[in-house]
């Protein structure tokens, strides 16, 4: 089949690579326009653009998806199918264009975790299982008829980054399997309307306030937030070290039994271990980044930082 691929971040590259190396023909790649990034605010290409250019694929970077010139270029490609992975919402003029429709890969078992950050929120909410879904795009976000799904267990200590990397591999295989079914017309779609809205969990865009650690919610919820937001954008707290308040990002932790008796929120060390005292259980910090410093393991942090008797999280 003639395929137009639409995507932007690293997650999408694995799926594009699988398509490009398959029997199907990627006739064009649509990705975001270059964006200013870093301190110098230099224009940076998306991960998908970098791969497309390295493979000599036709590239389209429209600012507006309803631009007549873009729609004309897209229509001229005479694609059988559009494949969308981690892109923006498409107007009807676009997703209705190909003869076999437009499909999307979503990193959850739809209808659960519709939205922008399904990998993160599944872990934050303490889910033990998640998965991937391919579905036909319609007028609303992540609500179209499901084509295929695969289930994935979430490890007890697995971070969003680790799950993301596993999903890239599984997602590529699922998309190719879905294309095979579409080409041979032997997939039976499933409507998403069988679960009441009140039972659906959502995965909205992440804001800074979502990353703030509340130390009152209990060790398990805190641990899940930390691993669900690691390595990016990173759960954070304020910490008092030697009477000075700084922002501290925590990227990896583990729940442990209390090693010594300390008041809730206290920072203490046990050997070369950095620990936060909480009610019923304590939280060991394994990887962190203090404001103005590089990300590092707790052991390296303690080599250059003394933890005082009154140091604590806020």
Secondary structure as GFF3:
##gff-version 3
##sequence-region A 1 314
A	DSSP	beta_strand	2	7	.	.	.	ID=ss1
A	DSSP	alpha_helix	10	20	.	.	.	ID=ss2
A	DSSP	beta_strand	25	30	.	.	.	ID=ss3
A	DSSP	beta_strand	35	37	.	.	.	ID=ss4
A	DSSP	beta_strand	42	44	.	.	.	ID=ss5
A	DSSP	alpha_helix	47	54	.	.	.	ID=ss6
A	DSSP	beta_strand	59	60	.	.	.	ID=ss7
A	DSSP	alpha_helix	68	76	.	.	.	ID=ss8
A	DSSP	beta_strand	81	85	.	.	.	ID=ss9
A	DSSP	alpha_helix	92	95	.	.	.	ID=ss10
A	DSSP	beta_strand	102	106	.	.	.	ID=ss11
A	DSSP	alpha_helix	118	124	.	.	.	ID=ss12
A	DSSP	beta_strand	129	136	.	.	.	ID=ss13
A	DSSP	beta_strand	146	153	.	.	.	ID=ss14
A	DSSP	alpha_helix	160	183	.	.	.	ID=ss15
A	DSSP	three_ten_helix	197	199	.	.	.	ID=ss16
A	DSSP	alpha_helix	208	211	.	.	.	ID=ss17
A	DSSP	alpha_helix	219	228	.	.	.	ID=ss18
A	DSSP	beta_strand	235	241	.	.	.	ID=ss19
A	DSSP	beta_strand	244	256	.	.	.	ID=ss20
A	DSSP	beta_strand	267	270	.	.	.	ID=ss21
A	DSSP	beta_strand	273	277	.	.	.	ID=ss22
A	DSSP	beta_strand	282	290	.	.	.	ID=ss23
A	DSSP	beta_strand	296	297	.	.	.	ID=ss24
A	DSSP	alpha_helix	298	303	.	.	.	ID=ss25
A	DSSP	beta_strand	312	313	.	.	.	ID=ss26
###
